[in-house]
Amino acid sequence: MSALQGAHPSRTLLSGTMFPLFMCRQCLRNTIRNQHQYQHARPRISSSTTSSYRAASTNSSKPIVLEQPDKFRPPSHPARLNRPRRPPAAYNQGATSEEKARQQNRSYPHMFPNRGTFMHWFLTDRKIHLWITMGTLTILACITMTQSFVRTSPYAHLLPSLSSFPLHPIEYISETLSVLRLHIEYETQRTNESRQQKILDAQKRRLYRRAHGLEDLNADEDQGIDVRGLVPWDDGLTNKERTHGGREVVLTGADMIKLGMQPGEHQIDFMKRLEAQGERLRMIKEKGVDAVLREEQEATRRGSAAGELAAEGQSFGQDQAQHEHEHQPQPEKRKRKLWLGIW
């Protein structure tokens, strides 16, 4: 047995340690590897010393006990690293500058473009997005206005053809602006007519109420639109206004301009000038601004017509007198007798 132990020390070691200790295969392999390394690394001993060690080992009947580890070491985490591994690092830590630099150069499918590329600038630049958005909205607004103008305007057929724009741009723009001006005047006229029609309908409704006694004439406040001077059988006043001699003059800025207020003239000065025109102010109180202006326009129209007739008659008389003067026989001029009988 002693000879067998001297010839095979590893078998002796295994037979002494396998039974008392429960070890896995990896631990056994590590133990055997460490034992071989220890045998190769220890200095050589003379034969006499070896024989004495063998004698001592044969004499000792106790098995060889391995050194106990300082803590539990599973096979996946041995005390010595057989191959270089990644150093341990904590989770949820910020990336270093080198890692960030490496991440910028990575590209994966469906990944945002890297910084510095054209697509990254195109997708992140605010100015280009604003320019594209406003340009698209402007184009859509122009198309909508053009189609609405072509479908609704009675002057759409007067627009020049688009093919003439590259050849004659100035002429194309001027003709388009003139057509737009006609369209604006047409819409303004339609709006004024619609407004006047609505005002006329409101006046007719109030006249109907006053004619059938549906309006309280003793009320202190006005009950609708002004109907003074519209019909001869109704003055458009309440009983209180009749006792005061008419309605109090409440003129708006538009009424003052219609009555002849000059630009830059103060309101107080204009009211003083209007009060100086007693008859006109009385007519305004009784009939209202619109009725007075309507009568003045009719009078002016009649006066202008009479003046034109008078001017035509005067011009006709002047033409006739001139014609008669032209057809009068001219007296024959006598020849003057010159000196020495020379005519």
Beta strands, then each sheet from edge to edge (+ up, - down):
end
